[in-house]
Amino acid sequence: MNPLAQKANDTIIASNPYIVDMLSDVGKELYFPRGILTQGAEAKEKAHAINATIGIATGKEGVLYFPSVMECIPGIIADEALPYASSYGIPDLRKLWKEELLQKNPSLRDKIITSPVVTCGITHGLSIFADLWINPGDTLILPKMMWGNYQLLFGVRKRANITFYPVYTDDLKFDVDGFAQKIREEAAKNDKIVVLLNFPHNPSGYTASVKEAQKMADVLIEVAKNGTNVVVVCDDAYFGLFFDAETEKESLFAKLCGQHERLMPVKLDGGTKENFIWGLRVGFITHGIIGKGDMAAAATALEAKTGGCVRGMISNASHLSQRILLKSMKNQTYLKEKQEKFEILEKRANCVRKVLENPKYQTAWDVYPFNSGYFMCLRLKKTDAEKTRLYLLDKYGIGLISMGEKDLRIAFSCVEEKDIPALFDTIFQAIEEMNPS
């Protein structure tokens, strides 16, 4: 094992040995290399005469660049856009995102968490999480109704032993009791379990209520106290887009941080969905720490492993994308812009709800509960979901996503409010045409 990895492990063990027990074999071996990066950082600070360490091209005025490139990004100078960023991410962006994270999750203020490490979108964050915490054969508990990419990330790439907790009961109520039962069953069979939580939920657009979220947190804390190592990753991609008063407005990450030494909470979030910069691919991964002694040192060691994983995978996330997000978050119009976009999606969600109150639709589908995010789902009663999707696409030019035999996912985030009534009327008409009485 590299001495830097061993040192990081020893630092974490001194605070909480269970954390290292929970790390994957790769996670135990990960470290942030010194070498060129460290020497380059030292030279940046001290090489006042000539600095010949950086693997970029520079001149007297700064980095060399094509004017045809920079004319595409007015408002940002070349030195803020084109050089490599740190594998950890731009320091100012990490600091600002952590400050906003604490504002959005006030119960975190008395907890120890790492400084967020920048990822190339949340999918990349999930890959980093998997490298750090999942060995082939580890038990991973996913929501039964889920984003399909989890299978590629965890089943194909990491060879995890995937099992599922129910999201809804047969009568389409959020199944918090089924979740609790599944967690207890798997904890009784395994020394370590990995659990993925996804709110707002993709594909159904549901976020647990305050009471439901607390019940979920309680059972995870319970099994940790009973001796099972529990790693919980909160995929908070659509965080903040909550449209109901009773919805839990904090991440479950906040409820789990600092609760028990055997419980490792991890938060994945980012500007991709929260700040409407999907293609810029800026996400963050943050860990909670609990232990004894110098927990700040343990947090730094865990950050180093995370940064090392980024370094070994993609080197660093886009400097330009990070800089754009940072400048936007510092802009005096930022909060106003965010509220304006929130209200657009909230109005669309409310419009969908109102339209679906029409009793005529009851013969064609049931509606999964939704209160947040970008999506909602229908459970079809009379037709196959894939056949319905193709029929709508071919005859009416309407695109939806089929999931399994009966479920259709509708992204109201990309449907104008004025078009929502016609959308559902057309879906209903198509089902009637496919299944004439």
C-alpha positions in Angstrom: 0.0 0.0 0.0 1.3 3.5 -0.8 2.5 5.3 2.3 0.2 8.2 1.6 -2.8 5.8 1.5 -1.7 4.2 4.7 -1.2 7.5 6.4 -4.7 8.6 5.4 -6.1 5.3 6.7 -4.3 5.7 10.0 -5.6 9.2 10.4 -9.2 8.0 9.8 -8.7 5.0 12.1 -7.5 7.2 15.0 -10.9 9.0 14.8 -13.2 6.2 13.7 -11.9 2.7 12.6 -15.3 1.7 11.3 -14.9 4.1 8.4 -11.9 2.3 7.1 -13.8 -1.0 7.6 -16.5 0.3 5.4 -14.2 1.6 2.6 -13.9 -0.7 -0.4 -10.5 -2.3 -1.2 -10.0 0.5 -3.7 -11.0 3.1 -1.2 -8.5 1.8 1.3 -5.8 2.1 -1.4 -6.7 5.6 -2.6 -4.6 8.6 -1.8 -3.9 12.0 -3.2 -0.5 12.0 -5.0 2.2 14.5 -4.2 4.6 14.3 -7.1 4.0 16.8 -9.9 0.9 18.3 -8.3 2.6 19.1 -5.0 5.8 20.3 -6.7 3.8 22.5 -9.0 1.8 24.0 -6.1 5.1 24.8 -4.2 6.5 26.4 -7.4 3.4 28.5 -7.8 4.0 29.9 -4.4 7.8 30.3 -4.4 9.1 30.3 -8.0 9.2 34.1 -8.5 11.9 33.9 -11.3 10.8 31.1 -13.6 8.2 28.4 -13.1 8.7 25.5 -15.5 6.4 23.0 -13.8 3.0 23.5 -15.3 1.8 21.3 -18.2 0.1 24.2 -20.0 1.3 26.9 -22.4 1.8 30.4 -21.0 3.2 33.8 -22.0 3.8 37.1 -20.3 0.1 37.9 -20.2 -1.0 34.6 -18.9 -2.2 31.4 -20.6 -1.9 31.2 -24.4 -5.3 30.8 -26.0 -7.1 31.0 -29.3 -9.1 34.2 -29.7 -11.8 32.2 -31.5 -12.2 30.2 -28.3 -12.3 33.1 -25.8 -14.7 35.1 -28.0 -17.3 32.4 -27.2 -17.1 33.0 -23.5 -17.3 36.8 -22.8 -17.1 37.9 -19.2 -14.5 35.3 -18.2 -10.8 35.8 -18.8 -8.6 33.0 -20.2 -6.8 32.5 -16.9 -10.1 31.7 -15.2 -11.3 29.3 -17.9 -8.6 27.4 -19.6 -6.0 26.2 -17.1 -6.5 22.9 -15.2 -8.5 23.1 -12.0 -7.5 21.3 -8.9 -8.7 17.7 -8.7 -10.6 18.8 -5.6 -12.3 21.6 -7.5 -11.9 25.4 -7.4 -11.4 26.3 -3.7 -13.8 29.3 -3.7 -16.6 27.2 -5.4 -16.1 24.4 -2.8 -16.3 26.9 0.0 -19.4 28.6 -1.4 -21.2 25.3 -2.1 -20.6 24.2 1.5 -21.9 27.5 2.8 -25.1 27.1 0.7 -25.3 23.4 1.7 -25.4 24.5 5.4 -28.0 27.1 4.6 -30.3 24.5 2.9 -29.7 21.9 5.6 -29.4 23.9 8.9 -29.3 20.8 11.1 -25.8 20.2 9.6 -24.4 23.2 11.4 -23.2 21.3 14.4 -22.0 18.3 12.4 -18.5 17.5 10.9 -18.6 17.2 7.2 -16.0 17.2 4.5 -15.6 20.1 2.2 -17.4 19.2 -1.0 -15.2 17.8 -3.8 -16.2 18.8 -7.3 -17.3 16.0 -9.7 -18.1 16.0 -13.4 -21.8 15.8 -12.7 -23.6 13.6 -10.3 -23.2 10.4 -12.4 -19.4 10.9 -12.0 -20.0 11.4 -8.3 -21.8 8.1 -8.1 -18.8 6.4 -9.8 -16.5 8.0 -7.2 -18.8 6.8 -4.4 -18.8 3.3 -5.8 -15.0 3.2 -6.0 -14.7 4.4 -2.5 -17.3 2.3 -0.8 -18.4 -0.7 -2.8 -16.6 -4.0 -3.3 -17.8 -6.7 -5.7 -20.4 -8.7 -3.8 -21.3 -6.0 -1.3 -25.0 -5.8 -0.6 -26.4 -2.6 -2.2 -30.1 -1.8 -1.5 -31.7 0.4 -4.2 -35.2 1.7 -4.6 -37.2 -0.8 -6.7 -38.5 2.0 -8.9 -35.3 3.7 -10.0 -33.2 5.5 -12.5 -31.8 2.8 -14.8 -28.2 4.1 -14.8 -27.8 2.7 -11.3 -27.6 -0.8 -12.8 -24.7 0.2 -15.0 -22.9 2.1 -12.3 -23.2 -0.4 -9.5 -24.3 -3.8 -11.0 -22.2 -3.9 -14.2 -19.2 -1.7 -13.2 -18.9 -2.6 -9.5 -20.5 -6.1 -9.5 -22.5 -5.3 -6.3 -25.1 -7.7 -5.0 -28.1 -5.5 -5.8 -31.4 -5.9 -3.9 -34.4 -3.6 -3.7 -36.6 -1.8 -1.2 -40.2 -1.0 -2.2 -41.0 2.6 -2.9 -44.8 2.3 -3.1 -47.4 0.0 -1.7 -49.9 -1.7 -4.1 -52.3 1.2 -3.5 -49.6 3.7 -4.4 -48.7 5.0 -0.9 -45.1 5.7 -0.1 -43.9 2.5 1.6 -41.8 3.6 4.5 -42.7 0.4 6.4 -41.5 -1.7 3.5 -38.3 0.2 3.5 -37.7 -0.4 7.2 -38.4 -4.1 6.8 -36.0 -4.5 3.9 -33.2 -2.6 5.8 -33.6 -4.8 8.9 -33.7 -8.0 6.8 -30.4 -7.2 5.0 -28.7 -5.9 8.1 -29.5 -9.2 9.8 -27.7 -11.1 7.0 -24.7 -8.8 6.4 -21.9 -7.1 8.3 -22.1 -4.2 5.9 -24.9 -2.8 3.8 -24.9 0.1 1.3 -28.2 2.0 0.9 -29.1 4.5 -1.8 -31.7 7.2 -1.1 -33.0 9.3 -3.9 -35.1 12.4 -3.2 -36.7 14.0 -5.1 -37.2 10.5 -6.5 -36.5 9.8 -10.1 -38.7 8.7 -11.8 -41.8 9.3 -9.7 -41.1 12.8 -8.4 -41.8 12.0 -4.7 -40.0 13.3 -1.7 -40.7 11.8 1.8 -42.6 13.9 4.3 -41.0 15.1 7.4 -42.4 12.1 9.4 -41.5 9.6 6.7 -38.0 10.9 6.3 -37.5 10.6 10.1 -38.7 7.0 10.1 -36.2 6.2 7.4 -33.4 7.8 9.2 -34.4 6.1 12.5 -34.2 2.6 11.0 -30.8 3.2 9.4 -29.5 4.5 12.8 -31.1 1.5 14.5 -29.3 -1.1 12.4 -26.0 0.7 12.8 -26.4 0.8 16.6 -27.1 -3.0 16.4 -23.7 -3.6 14.8 -24.1 -3.4 11.0 -21.8 -1.1 9.1 -24.2 1.1 7.1 -23.1 3.3 4.1 -25.9 5.6 2.9 -25.6 7.6 -0.3 -28.1 10.4 -0.8 -28.6 11.1 -4.5 -30.0 14.6 -4.1 -29.8 15.5 -7.8 -33.1 17.6 -7.8 -32.7 18.9 -4.3 -34.6 22.1 -3.4 -37.5 21.5 -5.9 -40.0 20.8 -3.2 -43.6 21.8 -3.9 -45.6 20.7 -0.8 -45.5 22.1 2.7 -45.2 18.7 4.4 -42.3 17.6 2.3 -39.0 17.2 4.1 -36.9 20.1 3.0 -33.6 18.9 4.3 -31.6 16.0 2.8 -31.6 12.7 4.7 -27.9 13.2 4.7 -28.4 15.9 7.4 -30.5 13.6 9.5 -27.8 10.8 9.4 -24.7 12.9 9.9 -23.1 12.5 13.4 -25.6 9.8 14.5 -23.3 6.7 14.9 -19.7 5.5 14.2 -21.0 2.7 12.0 -23.1 5.0 9.9 -21.4 6.7 6.9 -23.6 9.2 5.1 -22.5 10.5 1.7 -24.3 13.4 -0.2 -24.3 13.8 -4.0 -25.7 17.0 -5.4 -24.7 19.7 -7.8 -25.5 22.6 -10.0 -26.6 20.3 -12.9 -30.2 20.2 -11.8 -30.4 22.7 -8.9 -28.9 25.5 -11.0 -30.1 24.5 -14.4 -26.7 23.9 -15.9 -27.2 20.3 -17.0 -24.5 20.1 -19.7 -21.9 22.0 -17.7 -21.5 18.8 -15.5 -20.7 20.3 -12.1 -21.5 18.1 -9.1 -20.3 17.6 -5.6 -19.6 14.7 -3.2 -19.6 15.4 0.6 -19.1 13.0 3.5 -20.2 13.1 7.0 -17.7 12.3 9.8 -18.3 11.2 13.4 -15.6 9.9 15.8 -13.2 11.0 18.5 -10.1 13.1 18.6 -9.2 15.1 15.5 -12.2 14.6 13.3 -11.1 17.5 11.1 -7.9 15.6 10.2 -10.1 12.5 9.4 -12.3 14.6 7.2 -9.2 16.0 5.4 -7.9 12.4 4.9 -11.2 11.3 3.4 -11.2 14.4 1.1 -7.7 13.3 0.0 -9.0 9.9 -1.0 -11.9 11.5 -2.8 -9.7 13.9 -4.6 -7.3 11.1 -5.5 -10.2 9.2 -7.0 -11.0 12.2 -9.2 -7.3 12.6 -10.1 -7.0 8.9 -11.1 -10.3 8.9 -13.1 -10.6 12.2 -15.0 -7.8 14.4 -13.5 -10.2 17.3 -12.8 -13.6 18.6 -13.7 -14.0 21.4 -16.2 -12.5 24.7 -14.9 -14.7 26.7 -17.2 -17.9 25.0 -15.9 -16.9 25.5 -12.3 -16.0 29.2 -12.9 -19.4 29.8 -14.6 -21.2 28.3 -11.6 -19.1 30.2 -9.1 -19.7 33.6 -10.9 -23.4 32.9 -11.1 -23.6 32.0 -7.4 -21.8 35.3 -6.5 -24.1 37.3 -8.8 -26.5 39.6 -6.9 -29.4 38.3 -9.1 -28.6 34.6 -8.2 -31.3 34.0 -5.6 -33.9 35.9 -7.6 -33.1 33.8 -10.7 -33.3 30.6 -8.7 -36.7 31.5 -7.3 -38.1 32.4 -10.7 -37.2 29.0 -12.1 -38.5 27.2 -9.1 -41.9 29.0 -9.5 -42.1 27.9 -13.1 -41.7 24.2 -12.2 -44.0 24.6 -9.2 -46.7 26.0 -11.4 -46.3 23.2 -13.9 -46.5 20.5 -11.1 -49.6 22.2 -9.7 -51.1 22.3 -13.2 -50.5 18.6 -13.7 -52.2 17.9 -10.4 -55.2 20.0 -11.3 -55.6 18.3 -14.7 -55.3 14.8 -13.2 -58.2 15.5 -10.9 -60.5 14.9 -13.9 -62.4 11.7 -13.0 -62.5 10.5 -16.6 -58.8 9.5 -16.3 -59.5 7.0 -13.6 -60.4 4.3 -16.1 -57.0 4.6 -17.8 -54.4 5.1 -15.1 -53.5 5.6 -11.4 -51.2 8.4 -10.5 -48.1 7.9 -8.4 -47.8 10.5 -5.7 -45.5 13.4 -6.7 -44.5 16.6 -4.9 -41.1 17.6 -6.1 -38.4 17.4 -8.9 -38.9 17.2 -12.6 -41.1 14.1 -13.1 -44.3 12.2 -12.3 -45.5 8.8 -13.3 -48.7 7.0 -14.4 -49.5 3.4 -13.7 -51.5 2.3 -16.7 -54.6 0.1 -16.2 -55.5 -1.1 -19.7 -52.4 -0.9 -21.9 -48.8 -1.9 -21.9 -46.5 1.0 -21.2 -44.0 0.4 -24.1 -46.8 -0.1 -26.6 -48.5 3.0 -25.4 -45.3 5.0 -25.6 -44.7 3.9 -29.2 -48.3 4.6 -30.2 -48.1 8.1 -28.8 -44.8 8.7 -30.5 -45.9 7.3 -33.9 -49.4 8.7 -34.1 -49.3 11.9 -32.1 -45.6 12.9 -32.0 -45.5 12.8 -28.2 -42.5 11.4 -26.4 -42.7 9.8 -23.0 -40.6 7.2 -21.1 -41.9 3.7 -20.5 -40.7 1.9 -17.4 -41.6 -1.8 -17.0 -45.0 -3.1 -18.1 -47.3 -0.5 -16.7 -45.4 2.8 -15.8 -45.1 5.9 -17.9 -42.7 8.7 -16.8 -43.6 12.3 -17.8 -41.1 15.1 -17.4 -43.3 18.1 -16.7 -40.1 20.1 -16.4 -39.9 20.3 -20.2 -43.6 20.8 -20.9 -45.0 24.3 -21.1 -47.9 24.9 -18.6 -50.3 25.7 -21.5 -49.6 22.3 -23.1 -50.2 20.1 -20.0 -54.0 19.7 -20.4 -53.6 18.6 -24.1 -50.8 16.2 -23.1 -52.9 14.2 -20.7 -56.0 14.3 -22.9 -53.9 12.9 -25.8 -52.5 10.1 -23.6 -56.0 9.3 -22.5 -57.3 9.3 -26.1 -54.4 7.1 -27.2 -55.2 4.5 -24.5 -58.9 4.5 -25.5 -57.9 4.0 -29.1 -55.6 1.1 -28.2 -58.2 -0.5 -26.0 -61.7 0.2 -27.5 -64.6 -0.9 -25.3 
